[in-house]
């Protein structure tokens, strides 16, 4: 048998139910970055209150630093890297939407 001979087993094709479960897990992972449920226990998400008080820029910058410092040590590096991206993009938007350019 050469390296190019493969045996396909039809039982390895995921069912539609398995595919739906996988999609739900992906959505849950996405929500843990963009809008975690534990940040939204009341009617307002925490970031909304922080920004309303004029603290959004400092909060986002400090979170970028926090996640950069610990992403390799928590056991969820990809999730933390996505959080770095999320906070960085939000920080950029403060500058794009102000006269701080």
N, C-alpha and C positions, 0 to 999 in steps of 0.2 A: 504494500500500500504506500503510495507516495504522500508527500506532505499536502497534496492538493485533493486528495480523496476525502470527502466528508460524508458522514452518515447523518442524515436528518431524521429526527424523530418528531412525528406530528404531535405527540403528547407534550412536547416542550413549547408549543405555541400557546401563549396565554389566552385564557377565556376572556370574554368581554367583561365579566364580573371582576376578574383580576386586573384588567386594564383600568376599570373605573376606580378600583381601590388604589391603584398606583397613582392615578390622576388626583384623587383626593389627598393622598400623602404629599404630592408635589404642591398642591394648593395650600395645605397646612404649613409646609415649609416656607412657602412664599409669605404667608401671613405672619409667620414668626419674625420676618424681617420688616415687612412694610407696616403692618398694623397688628402687633401682638395683642391677643385678648386681654392679657394682664395689664396692658397700658390703657385700657379702655373700659374700666369697670363702672364708671358713671356715665353721664351723658356726653362728656367731653373727653377726647383723647388727651393724654398728658402733654404731648407736644403742642397742642392747641393752646392750652393754658400757659405753658412756658413761653410760647411766642407772644401771646397776648400781653404778657408782663414785660416784653421787650428783652427777653433773655435767650431767644432762639439761637442767635449766632454763636454766643459763648457756649451754650449747651451742645450744639452740634459739633463745634470744634473740639470740645472736651471729650465727647463720645468718640469721635474719630481717633483721638489719641488713646483713649481707653481700650477700644477694640483692637487697634494696632498692637498695643503692648501685650495683649493676652490671647490673641486669636489662635496661637499655637498651643496654648496651655489648657483650654477649657474642654476640649474634646469635640467641639463643633466648629472647626476652622472655616469651612465654606460658609456657614451661616454668619459667622462673625465678619468675614470678608465682605459679604453682601451688605451687612449693616454698615461697615465702613463706607461702602459705595453709596448707600442710601443717605447717610449723614453728610457725606462730602457733596453729593448732588444737591442736597437741601441748603448746605452752606453756600454753594455756588449760586443758587437761586436768590439768596439774600443780596448778593452783589449784582446779579443781573437785573434785579428788580428795584435797585436803589441807585443813588448817585455815588456809590463807593467805587465804581468801576475804575 
